[in-house]
Amino acid sequence: MLYIQIITILALVLTVFFSYDEYKKGTMKLHNFKIICVCECIALFGMIYLILT
């Protein structure tokens, strides 16, 4: 179970990283980038909470 949670955390971080790259290139609007960041951060905190409990 821990491996799945760690892989999920890595996928969340990579999603934000690649979204930031698209935002820098100008192919993504700021509003969409903010929505992605908020959703990914909520999921990241949830995964960290599940690992700690």
PDB file of N, CA, C and O in Angstrom:
ATOM      1  N   MET A   1       0.825  -1.195   0.000  1.00  0.00           N
ATOM      2  CA  MET A   1       0.000   0.000   0.000  1.00  0.00           C
ATOM      3  C   MET A   1       0.868   1.256   0.000  1.00  0.00           C
ATOM      4  O   MET A   1       0.526   2.251  -0.640  1.00  0.00           O
ATOM      5  N   LEU A   2       1.967   1.210   0.704  1.00  0.00           N
ATOM      6  CA  LEU A   2       2.845   2.384   0.783  1.00  0.00           C
ATOM      7  C   LEU A   2       3.428   2.726  -0.586  1.00  0.00           C
ATOM      8  O   LEU A   2       3.593   3.898  -0.924  1.00  0.00           O
ATOM      9  N   TYR A   3       3.737   1.689  -1.373  1.00  0.00           N
ATOM     10  CA  TYR A   3       4.299   1.944  -2.701  1.00  0.00           C
ATOM     11  C   TYR A   3       3.308   2.677  -3.589  1.00  0.00           C
ATOM     12  O   TYR A   3       3.693   3.574  -4.339  1.00  0.00           O
ATOM     13  N   ILE A   4       2.048   2.309  -3.513  1.00  0.00           N
ATOM     14  CA  ILE A   4       1.021   2.974  -4.317  1.00  0.00           C
ATOM     15  C   ILE A   4       0.902   4.437  -3.911  1.00  0.00           C
ATOM     16  O   ILE A   4       0.753   5.302  -4.774  1.00  0.00           O
ATOM     17  N   GLN A   5       0.965   4.726  -2.630  1.00  0.00           N
ATOM     18  CA  GLN A   5       0.869   6.099  -2.155  1.00  0.00           C
ATOM     19  C   GLN A   5       2.084   6.921  -2.593  1.00  0.00           C
ATOM     20  O   GLN A   5       1.939   8.087  -2.962  1.00  0.00           O
ATOM     21  N   ILE A   6       3.260   6.336  -2.555  1.00  0.00           N
ATOM     22  CA  ILE A   6       4.462   7.047  -2.978  1.00  0.00           C
ATOM     23  C   ILE A   6       4.428   7.311  -4.480  1.00  0.00           C
ATOM     24  O   ILE A   6       4.802   8.396  -4.925  1.00  0.00           O
ATOM     25  N   ILE A   7       3.984   6.333  -5.261  1.00  0.00           N
ATOM     26  CA  ILE A   7       3.867   6.528  -6.703  1.00  0.00           C
ATOM     27  C   ILE A   7       2.833   7.605  -7.008  1.00  0.00           C
ATOM     28  O   ILE A   7       3.024   8.402  -7.926  1.00  0.00           O
ATOM     29  N   THR A   8       1.743   7.638  -6.252  1.00  0.00           N
ATOM     30  CA  THR A   8       0.731   8.675  -6.441  1.00  0.00           C
ATOM     31  C   THR A   8       1.302  10.054  -6.137  1.00  0.00           C
ATOM     32  O   THR A   8       1.024  11.007  -6.865  1.00  0.00           O
ATOM     33  N   ILE A   9       2.086  10.175  -5.087  1.00  0.00           N
ATOM     34  CA  ILE A   9       2.711  11.453  -4.748  1.00  0.00           C
ATOM     35  C   ILE A   9       3.663  11.886  -5.865  1.00  0.00           C
ATOM     36  O   ILE A   9       3.687  13.059  -6.238  1.00  0.00           O
ATOM     37  N   LEU A  10       4.434  10.961  -6.392  1.00  0.00           N
ATOM     38  CA  LEU A  10       5.337  11.309  -7.497  1.00  0.00           C
ATOM     39  C   LEU A  10       4.557  11.763  -8.733  1.00  0.00           C
ATOM     40  O   LEU A  10       4.969  12.695  -9.423  1.00  0.00           O
ATOM     41  N   ALA A  11       3.446  11.110  -9.006  1.00  0.00           N
ATOM     42  CA  ALA A  11       2.619  11.507 -10.149  1.00  0.00           C
ATOM     43  C   ALA A  11       2.033  12.901  -9.937  1.00  0.00           C
ATOM     44  O   ALA A  11       1.950  13.684 -10.883  1.00  0.00           O
ATOM     45  N   LEU A  12       1.630  13.216  -8.717  1.00  0.00           N
ATOM     46  CA  LEU A  12       1.100  14.544  -8.421  1.00  0.00           C
ATOM     47  C   LEU A  12       2.154  15.619  -8.631  1.00  0.00           C
ATOM     48  O   LEU A  12       1.878  16.663  -9.222  1.00  0.00           O
ATOM     49  N   VAL A  13       3.348  15.363  -8.152  1.00  0.00           N
ATOM     50  CA  VAL A  13       4.436  16.337  -8.294  1.00  0.00           C
ATOM     51  C   VAL A  13       4.807  16.520  -9.763  1.00  0.00           C
ATOM     52  O   VAL A  13       5.040  17.642 -10.212  1.00  0.00           O
ATOM     53  N   LEU A  14       4.862  15.425 -10.506  1.00  0.00           N
ATOM     54  CA  LEU A  14       5.187  15.531 -11.923  1.00  0.00           C
ATOM     55  C   LEU A  14       4.106  16.275 -12.703  1.00  0.00           C
ATOM     56  O   LEU A  14       4.414  17.006 -13.644  1.00  0.00           O
ATOM     57  N   THR A  15       2.864  16.098 -12.325  1.00  0.00           N
ATOM     58  CA  THR A  15       1.777  16.810 -12.988  1.00  0.00           C
ATOM     59  C   THR A  15       1.926  18.315 -12.810  1.00  0.00           C
ATOM     60  O   THR A  15       1.755  19.074 -13.763  1.00  0.00           O
ATOM     61  N   VAL A  16       2.243  18.748 -11.597  1.00  0.00           N
ATOM     62  CA  VAL A  16       2.439  20.177 -11.358  1.00  0.00           C
ATOM     63  C   VAL A  16       3.670  20.678 -12.113  1.00  0.00           C
ATOM     64  O   VAL A  16       3.657  21.776 -12.670  1.00  0.00           O
ATOM     65  N   PHE A  17       4.720  19.883 -12.128  1.00  0.00           N
ATOM     66  CA  PHE A  17       5.945  20.275 -12.828  1.00  0.00           C
ATOM     67  C   PHE A  17       5.687  20.474 -14.323  1.00  0.00           C
ATOM     68  O   PHE A  17       6.096  21.485 -14.895  1.00  0.00           O
ATOM     69  N   PHE A  18       5.011  19.516 -14.953  1.00  0.00           N
ATOM     70  CA  PHE A  18       4.746  19.623 -16.380  1.00  0.00           C
ATOM     71  C   PHE A  18       3.715  20.706 -16.688  1.00  0.00           C
ATOM     72  O   PHE A  18       3.774  21.338 -17.742  1.00  0.00           O
ATOM     73  N   SER A  19       2.781  20.921 -15.781  1.00  0.00           N
ATOM     74  CA  SER A  19       1.820  22.001 -15.983  1.00  0.00           C
ATOM     75  C   SER A  19       2.513  23.357 -15.909  1.00  0.00           C
ATOM     76  O   SER A  19       2.185  24.269 -16.669  1.00  0.00           O
ATOM     77  N   TYR A  20       3.464  23.488 -15.001  1.00  0.00           N
ATOM     78  CA  TYR A  20       4.222  24.733 -14.904  1.00  0.00           C
ATOM     79  C   TYR A  20       5.021  24.979 -16.178  1.00  0.00           C
ATOM     80  O   TYR A  20       5.144  26.116 -16.634  1.00  0.00           O
ATOM     81  N   ASP A  21       5.563  23.904 -16.748  1.00  0.00           N
ATOM     82  CA  ASP A  21       6.301  24.029 -17.998  1.00  0.00           C
ATOM     83  C   ASP A  21       5.381  24.518 -19.120  1.00  0.00           C
ATOM     84  O   ASP A  21       5.771  25.375 -19.913  1.00  0.00           O
ATOM     85  N   GLU A  22       4.172  23.982 -19.186  1.00  0.00           N
ATOM     86  CA  GLU A  22       3.209  24.437 -20.196  1.00  0.00           C
ATOM     87  C   GLU A  22       2.804  25.889 -19.950  1.00  0.00           C
ATOM     88  O   GLU A  22       2.618  26.655 -20.897  1.00  0.00           O
ATOM     89  N   TYR A  23       2.669  26.267 -18.677  1.00  0.00           N
ATOM     90  CA  TYR A  23       2.319  27.652 -18.351  1.00  0.00           C
ATOM     91  C   TYR A  23       3.434  28.607 -18.776  1.00  0.00           C
ATOM     92  O   TYR A  23       3.161  29.684 -19.307  1.00  0.00           O
ATOM     93  N   LYS A  24       4.699  28.212 -18.543  1.00  0.00           N
ATOM     94  CA  LYS A  24       5.819  29.062 -18.940  1.00  0.00           C
ATOM     95  C   LYS A  24       5.893  29.227 -20.445  1.00  0.00           C
ATOM     96  O   LYS A  24       6.241  30.302 -20.934  1.00  0.00           O
ATOM     97  N   LYS A  25       5.572  28.182 -21.182  1.00  0.00           N
ATOM     98  CA  LYS A  25       5.607  28.254 -22.643  1.00  0.00           C
ATOM     99  C   LYS A  25       4.486  29.128 -23.197  1.00  0.00           C
ATOM    100  O   LYS A  25       4.566  29.601 -24.331  1.00  0.00           O
ATOM    101  N   GLY A  26       3.453  29.340 -22.406  1.00  0.00           N
ATOM    102  CA  GLY A  26       2.345  30.167 -22.849  1.00  0.00           C
ATOM    103  C   GLY A  26       1.188  29.390 -23.445  1.00  0.00           C
ATOM    104  O   GLY A  26       0.243  29.985 -23.963  1.00  0.00           O
ATOM    105  N   THR A  27       1.250  28.065 -23.378  1.00  0.00           N
ATOM    106  CA  THR A  27       0.164  27.264 -23.938  1.00  0.00           C
ATOM    107  C   THR A  27      -0.944  26.993 -22.939  1.00  0.00           C
ATOM    108  O   THR A  27      -1.968  26.407 -23.292  1.00  0.00           O
ATOM    109  N   MET A  28      -0.754  27.414 -21.691  1.00  0.00           N
ATOM    110  CA  MET A  28      -1.775  27.221 -20.651  1.00  0.00           C
ATOM    111  C   MET A  28      -2.049  28.560 -19.980  1.00  0.00           C
ATOM    112  O   MET A  28      -1.126  29.325 -19.701  1.00  0.00           O
ATOM    113  N   LYS A  29      -3.314  28.832 -19.726  1.00  0.00           N
ATOM    114  CA  LYS A  29      -3.688  30.077 -19.060  1.00  0.00           C
ATOM    115  C   LYS A  29      -3.401  29.977 -17.559  1.00  0.00           C
ATOM    116  O   LYS A  29      -3.350  28.885 -16.993  1.00  0.00           O
ATOM    117  N   LEU A  30      -3.219  31.121 -16.938  1.00  0.00           N
ATOM    118  CA  LEU A  30      -2.929  31.179 -15.506  1.00  0.00           C
ATOM    119  C   LEU A  30      -4.064  30.591 -14.691  1.00  0.00           C
ATOM    120  O   LEU A  30      -3.823  29.900 -13.701  1.00  0.00           O
ATOM    121  N   HIS A  31      -5.291  30.854 -15.092  1.00  0.00           N
ATOM    122  CA  HIS A  31      -6.454  30.337 -14.363  1.00  0.00           C
ATOM    123  C   HIS A  31      -6.439  28.805 -14.333  1.00  0.00           C
ATOM    124  O   HIS A  31      -6.677  28.204 -13.285  1.00  0.00           O
ATOM    125  N   ASN A  32      -6.166  28.184 -15.460  1.00  0.00           N
ATOM    126  CA  ASN A  32      -6.109  26.722 -15.524  1.00  0.00           C
ATOM    127  C   ASN A  32      -4.955  26.175 -14.694  1.00  0.00           C
ATOM    128  O   ASN A  32      -5.092  25.144 -14.034  1.00  0.00           O
ATOM    129  N   PHE A  33      -3.821  26.863 -14.727  1.00  0.00           N
ATOM    130  CA  PHE A  33      -2.670  26.420 -13.940  1.00  0.00           C
ATOM    131  C   PHE A  33      -2.974  26.476 -12.442  1.00  0.00           C
ATOM    132  O   PHE A  33      -2.598  25.571 -11.697  1.00  0.00           O
ATOM    133  N   LYS A  34      -3.652  27.535 -12.004  1.00  0.00           N
ATOM    134  CA  LYS A  34      -4.012  27.647 -10.587  1.00  0.00           C
ATOM    135  C   LYS A  34      -4.961  26.533 -10.166  1.00  0.00           C
ATOM    136  O   LYS A  34      -4.816  25.973  -9.080  1.00  0.00           O
ATOM    137  N   ILE A  35      -5.925  26.209 -11.010  1.00  0.00           N
ATOM    138  CA  ILE A  35      -6.864  25.138 -10.695  1.00  0.00           C
ATOM    139  C   ILE A  35      -6.135  23.806 -10.557  1.00  0.00           C
ATOM    140  O   ILE A  35      -6.407  23.037  -9.635  1.00  0.00           O
ATOM    141  N   ILE A  36      -5.206  23.535 -11.479  1.00  0.00           N
ATOM    142  CA  ILE A  36      -4.436  22.295 -11.407  1.00  0.00           C
ATOM    143  C   ILE A  36      -3.618  22.248 -10.125  1.00  0.00           C
ATOM    144  O   ILE A  36      -3.572  21.215  -9.457  1.00  0.00           O
ATOM    145  N   CYS A  37      -2.977  23.349  -9.777  1.00  0.00           N
ATOM    146  CA  CYS A  37      -2.145  23.386  -8.565  1.00  0.00           C
ATOM    147  C   CYS A  37      -2.964  23.160  -7.304  1.00  0.00           C
ATOM    148  O   CYS A  37      -2.539  22.430  -6.409  1.00  0.00           O
ATOM    149  N   VAL A  38      -4.126  23.778  -7.228  1.00  0.00           N
ATOM    150  CA  VAL A  38      -4.965  23.615  -6.036  1.00  0.00           C
ATOM    151  C   VAL A  38      -5.436  22.167  -5.908  1.00  0.00           C
ATOM    152  O   VAL A  38      -5.371  21.586  -4.825  1.00  0.00           O
ATOM    153  N   CYS A  39      -5.905  21.590  -6.997  1.00  0.00           N
ATOM    154  CA  CYS A  39      -6.388  20.205  -6.960  1.00  0.00           C
ATOM    155  C   CYS A  39      -5.263  19.231  -6.619  1.00  0.00           C
ATOM    156  O   CYS A  39      -5.460  18.303  -5.836  1.00  0.00           O
ATOM    157  N   GLU A  40      -4.105  19.439  -7.196  1.00  0.00           N
ATOM    158  CA  GLU A  40      -2.986  18.548  -6.933  1.00  0.00           C
ATOM    159  C   GLU A  40      -2.483  18.698  -5.496  1.00  0.00           C
ATOM    160  O   GLU A  40      -2.076  17.713  -4.881  1.00  0.00           O
ATOM    161  N   CYS A  41      -2.507  19.907  -4.962  1.00  0.00           N
ATOM    162  CA  CYS A  41      -2.082  20.110  -3.573  1.00  0.00           C
ATOM    163  C   CYS A  41      -3.036  19.443  -2.593  1.00  0.00           C
ATOM    164  O   CYS A  41      -2.600  18.869  -1.595  1.00  0.00           O
ATOM    165  N   ILE A  42      -4.325  19.513  -2.867  1.00  0.00           N
ATOM    166  CA  ILE A  42      -5.306  18.840  -2.006  1.00  0.00           C
ATOM    167  C   ILE A  42      -5.067  17.327  -2.021  1.00  0.00           C
ATOM    168  O   ILE A  42      -5.090  16.676  -0.976  1.00  0.00           O
ATOM    169  N   ALA A  43      -4.840  16.781  -3.212  1.00  0.00           N
ATOM    170  CA  ALA A  43      -4.574  15.348  -3.327  1.00  0.00           C
ATOM    171  C   ALA A  43      -3.255  14.978  -2.648  1.00  0.00           C
ATOM    172  O   ALA A  43      -3.155  13.921  -2.024  1.00  0.00           O
ATOM    173  N   LEU A  44      -2.250  15.836  -2.764  1.00  0.00           N
ATOM    174  CA  LEU A  44      -0.961  15.587  -2.132  1.00  0.00           C
ATOM    175  C   LEU A  44      -1.088  15.573  -0.617  1.00  0.00           C
ATOM    176  O   LEU A  44      -0.549  14.682   0.040  1.00  0.00           O
ATOM    177  N   PHE A  45      -1.788  16.543  -0.058  1.00  0.00           N
ATOM    178  CA  PHE A  45      -1.990  16.557   1.389  1.00  0.00           C
ATOM    179  C   PHE A  45      -2.774  15.333   1.851  1.00  0.00           C
ATOM    180  O   PHE A  45      -2.507  14.794   2.925  1.00  0.00           O
ATOM    181  N   GLY A  46      -3.728  14.899   1.057  1.00  0.00           N
ATOM    182  CA  GLY A  46      -4.479  13.687   1.392  1.00  0.00           C
ATOM    183  C   GLY A  46      -3.590  12.459   1.414  1.00  0.00           C
ATOM    184  O   GLY A  46      -3.710  11.620   2.307  1.00  0.00           O
ATOM    185  N   MET A  47      -2.706  12.347   0.447  1.00  0.00           N
ATOM    186  CA  MET A  47      -1.793  11.201   0.408  1.00  0.00           C
ATOM    187  C   MET A  47      -0.820  11.235   1.590  1.00  0.00           C
ATOM    188  O   MET A  47      -0.551  10.204   2.206  1.00  0.00           O
ATOM    189  N   ILE A  48      -0.304  12.405   1.899  1.00  0.00           N
ATOM    190  CA  ILE A  48       0.612  12.521   3.043  1.00  0.00           C
ATOM    191  C   ILE A  48      -0.114  12.170   4.339  1.00  0.00           C
ATOM    192  O   ILE A  48       0.454  11.516   5.214  1.00  0.00           O
ATOM    193  N   TYR A  49      -1.361  12.602   4.460  1.00  0.00           N
ATOM    194  CA  TYR A  49      -2.159  12.266   5.647  1.00  0.00           C
ATOM    195  C   TYR A  49      -2.358  10.760   5.755  1.00  0.00           C
ATOM    196  O   TYR A  49      -2.250  10.192   6.842  1.00  0.00           O
ATOM    197  N   LEU A  50      -2.649  10.118   4.633  1.00  0.00           N
ATOM    198  CA  LEU A  50      -2.835   8.660   4.673  1.00  0.00           C
ATOM    199  C   LEU A  50      -1.561   7.922   5.042  1.00  0.00           C
ATOM    200  O   LEU A  50      -1.615   6.894   5.716  1.00  0.00           O
ATOM    201  N   ILE A  51      -0.412   8.433   4.609  1.00  0.00           N
ATOM    202  CA  ILE A  51       0.849   7.791   4.972  1.00  0.00           C
ATOM    203  C   ILE A  51       1.138   7.964   6.455  1.00  0.00           C
ATOM    204  O   ILE A  51       1.621   7.040   7.110  1.00  0.00           O
ATOM    205  N   LEU A  52       0.845   9.139   6.981  1.00  0.00           N
ATOM    206  CA  LEU A  52       1.160   9.401   8.394  1.00  0.00           C
ATOM    207  C   LEU A  52       0.215   8.726   9.382  1.00  0.00           C
ATOM    208  O   LEU A  52       0.576   8.502  10.537  1.00  0.00           O
ATOM    209  N   THR A  53      -0.994   8.402   8.928  1.00  0.00           N
ATOM    210  CA  THR A  53      -1.944   7.758   9.861  1.00  0.00           C
ATOM    211  C   THR A  53      -1.982   6.281   9.702  1.00  0.00           C
ATOM    212  O   THR A  53      -2.727   5.603  10.410  1.00  0.00           O
TER     213      THR A  53
END
